[in-house]
Amino acid sequence: MAIEIKPIPVLHGEAAARFVEAADEALEKRGSIDFSKQVAKARAILKRSKLYI
């Protein structure tokens, strides 16, 4: 037996507008995180393990 494919829910009207506003606001408030220290540590570990080129 086949499994029924359910339709994807879609927002309409005012609910869609609220969702877009909330998404835009979240995108503007998104903080940038600096991972340079973690990347340096990871590269040091890989260099010691001879996996880093």
C-alpha positions as CSV (number, residue, x, y, z in Angstrom):
1,M,0.0,0.0,0.0
2,A,1.1,3.5,-0.7
3,I,1.4,6.2,1.9
4,E,-0.7,9.3,1.2
5,I,1.3,12.4,0.5
6,K,-0.1,15.2,2.7
7,P,-0.2,18.8,1.3
8,I,2.2,21.3,2.7
9,P,0.4,24.0,4.8
10,V,0.6,27.5,3.4
11,L,0.0,30.8,5.2
12,H,-2.4,33.2,3.7
13,G,-3.4,36.8,4.4
14,E,-2.7,38.4,7.7
15,A,-0.9,35.3,9.1
16,A,1.5,35.3,6.2
17,A,2.2,39.0,6.7
18,R,2.9,38.5,10.4
19,F,5.2,35.6,9.6
20,V,7.2,37.7,7.1
21,E,7.5,40.6,9.5
22,A,8.7,38.3,12.3
23,A,11.2,36.7,10.0
24,D,12.6,40.0,8.8
25,E,12.9,41.3,12.4
26,A,14.7,38.1,13.5
27,L,17.1,38.5,10.5
28,E,17.9,42.1,11.5
29,K,18.5,41.1,15.2
30,R,20.6,38.1,14.3
31,G,23.9,38.4,16.1
32,S,27.2,37.6,14.4
33,I,29.4,35.1,16.2
34,D,33.1,35.1,15.7
35,F,34.3,31.5,15.5
36,S,37.9,32.4,14.6
37,K,39.3,31.1,17.9
38,Q,37.5,27.7,17.5
39,V,38.7,27.4,13.9
40,A,42.3,28.1,15.0
41,K,42.0,25.4,17.7
42,A,40.5,22.9,15.3
43,R,43.3,23.6,12.7
44,A,45.9,23.1,15.4
45,I,44.4,19.7,16.4
46,L,44.2,18.6,12.7
47,K,47.8,19.8,12.1
48,R,49.0,17.7,15.0
49,S,47.1,14.7,13.7
50,K,48.6,15.1,10.2
51,L,45.2,15.4,8.6
52,Y,45.5,19.1,7.9
53,I,46.9,20.0,4.5
